[in-house]
Amino acid sequence: MADDKTKTGGQDRERISVNEDYELRGWAKRFNVTPEQLKEAVKAVGTQAEEVERHLKASR
């Protein structure tokens, strides 16, 4: 399913889409990591932003 850019609230803010370049860059900047590091974290723990953040913090 494509990312519906008209729906900007709720669950969409809690999930990371590494397939959307603007989201990948934004989340990587937020977590102060490279896009590649973010992709690896998502691959390891899934798309939940909270889980990805925990994983990245534990990896440092």
Backbone as JSON, one array per atom type, in Angstrom:
{
  "sequence": "MADDKTKTGGQDRERISVNEDYELRGWAKRFNVTPEQLKEAVKAVGTQAEEVERHLKASR",
  "N": [[0.84, -1.17, 0.0], [0.56, 2.2, -0.8], [2.1, 5.12, 0.63], [-0.04, 7.32, 2.11], [-0.08, 10.58, 1.76], [-1.92, 12.45, 2.54], [-2.88, 11.73, 4.94], [-1.71, 12.53, 7.84], [-1.47, 12.13, 10.56], [-1.63, 10.33, 13.73], [-0.97, 6.87, 13.6], [0.87, 6.95, 11.5], [2.92, 8.64, 12.26], [4.28, 7.15, 14.07], [5.61, 5.15, 12.83], [8.31, 4.07, 10.75], [9.19, 4.57, 7.46], [11.37, 3.24, 5.34], [11.36, 3.23, 2.69], [10.54, 5.6, 1.64], [12.18, 8.37, 0.64], [12.27, 10.98, 1.8], [11.28, 10.46, 4.35], [13.15, 8.66, 5.32], [15.48, 10.26, 5.39], [14.61, 12.22, 7.22], [14.02, 10.77, 9.64], [16.54, 9.66, 10.08], [18.03, 11.94, 10.58], [16.72, 12.83, 12.88], [17.39, 10.81, 14.72], [20.07, 11.06, 14.68], [21.79, 9.51, 13.02], [23.18, 7.67, 10.21], [21.48, 7.23, 7.05], [21.84, 4.56, 6.24], [22.45, 3.26, 8.66], [20.01, 3.58, 9.92], [18.32, 2.08, 8.24], [19.35, -0.48, 8.75], [18.7, -0.74, 11.45], [15.89, -0.69, 11.33], [15.51, -3.0, 9.87], [16.37, -4.83, 11.77], [14.63, -4.5, 14.03], [12.09, -3.73, 13.2], [9.45, -1.43, 12.11], [8.46, 0.31, 14.05], [8.9, 3.39, 15.52], [9.69, 3.9, 18.18], [10.84, 1.48, 19.01], [12.95, 1.3, 17.2], [14.43, 3.54, 17.95], [15.22, 2.76, 20.56], [16.81, 0.54, 19.92], [18.85, 1.76, 18.42], [20.02, 3.44, 20.37], [20.98, 1.55, 22.15], [22.93, 0.43, 20.63], [24.99, 2.19, 20.57]],
  "CA": [[0.0, 0.0, 0.0], [1.33, 3.44, -0.9], [2.0, 6.04, 1.75], [-1.03, 8.36, 1.83], [0.45, 11.82, 2.32], [-3.0, 13.27, 3.07], [-3.12, 11.28, 6.32], [-0.44, 12.85, 8.48], [-1.49, 11.98, 12.01], [-1.79, 9.01, 14.29], [0.01, 5.8, 13.47], [1.91, 7.26, 10.52], [4.03, 9.29, 12.97], [4.93, 6.17, 14.93], [6.26, 4.15, 11.99], [9.36, 4.55, 9.86], [9.2, 3.98, 6.12], [12.68, 3.42, 4.72], [11.14, 3.28, 1.24], [10.29, 7.0, 1.29], [13.45, 9.07, 0.85], [12.11, 12.1, 2.74], [11.13, 9.9, 5.7], [14.45, 8.09, 5.68], [16.36, 11.38, 5.78], [14.07, 12.87, 8.43], [14.23, 9.92, 10.81], [17.99, 9.55, 10.31], [18.45, 13.2, 11.21], [16.15, 12.86, 14.23], [18.13, 9.9, 15.57], [21.5, 11.38, 14.51], [22.46, 8.35, 12.42], [23.15, 7.69, 8.76], [20.35, 6.47, 6.5], [22.18, 3.15, 6.23], [22.29, 2.77, 10.04], [18.57, 3.53, 10.18], [17.79, 0.91, 7.52], [19.76, -1.69, 9.48], [17.91, -0.8, 12.68], [14.53, -1.08, 10.95], [15.6, -4.41, 9.5], [16.57, -5.6, 12.99], [13.55, -4.44, 15.02], [10.8, -3.36, 12.62], [9.21, -0.04, 11.74], [8.02, 1.14, 15.18], [9.93, 4.39, 15.81], [10.15, 3.74, 19.56], [11.73, 0.31, 19.04], [14.16, 1.66, 16.44], [15.21, 4.45, 18.8], [15.84, 1.95, 21.62], [17.86, -0.26, 19.3], [19.99, 2.64, 18.07], [20.67, 3.89, 21.6], [21.7, 0.41, 22.72], [24.05, 0.12, 19.74], [26.05, 3.21, 20.68]],
  "C": [[0.89, 1.24, 0.0], [1.11, 4.31, 0.33], [1.04, 7.16, 1.37], [-0.6, 9.64, 2.52], [-0.64, 12.76, 2.83], [-3.34, 12.89, 4.5], [-1.82, 11.43, 7.09], [-0.43, 12.63, 9.99], [-1.47, 10.54, 12.44], [-0.64, 8.06, 14.05], [1.14, 6.13, 12.51], [3.13, 7.91, 11.19], [4.83, 8.31, 13.82], [5.71, 5.12, 14.15], [7.25, 4.79, 11.03], [9.27, 3.82, 8.54], [10.55, 4.27, 5.49], [12.56, 3.47, 3.2], [10.83, 4.69, 0.74], [11.53, 7.81, 1.65], [13.34, 10.19, 1.88], [11.95, 11.59, 4.18], [12.45, 9.33, 6.19], [15.4, 9.18, 6.15], [15.9, 12.02, 7.08], [14.31, 12.07, 9.7], [15.72, 9.78, 11.12], [18.51, 10.8, 11.02], [17.96, 13.25, 12.67], [16.95, 11.98, 15.19], [19.64, 10.1, 15.48], [22.31, 10.16, 14.05], [22.45, 8.52, 10.9], [21.9, 6.95, 8.27], [20.61, 4.96, 6.49], [22.02, 2.53, 7.63], [20.8, 2.64, 10.38], [17.94, 2.33, 9.48], [18.13, -0.38, 8.24], [18.94, -1.84, 10.77], [16.48, -1.23, 12.39], [14.49, -2.56, 10.57], [15.68, -5.3, 10.74], [15.33, -5.64, 13.88], [12.18, -4.07, 14.46], [10.64, -1.86, 12.47], [8.72, 0.86, 12.88], [9.15, 2.09, 15.6], [10.51, 4.22, 17.21], [11.15, 2.58, 19.68], [13.04, 0.6, 18.32], [15.04, 2.57, 17.28], [15.92, 3.69, 19.91], [17.02, 1.15, 21.07], [19.09, 0.59, 18.99], [20.73, 3.11, 19.32], [21.48, 2.77, 22.23], [22.94, 0.07, 21.89], [25.22, 1.09, 19.89], [27.03, 2.9, 21.76]]
}
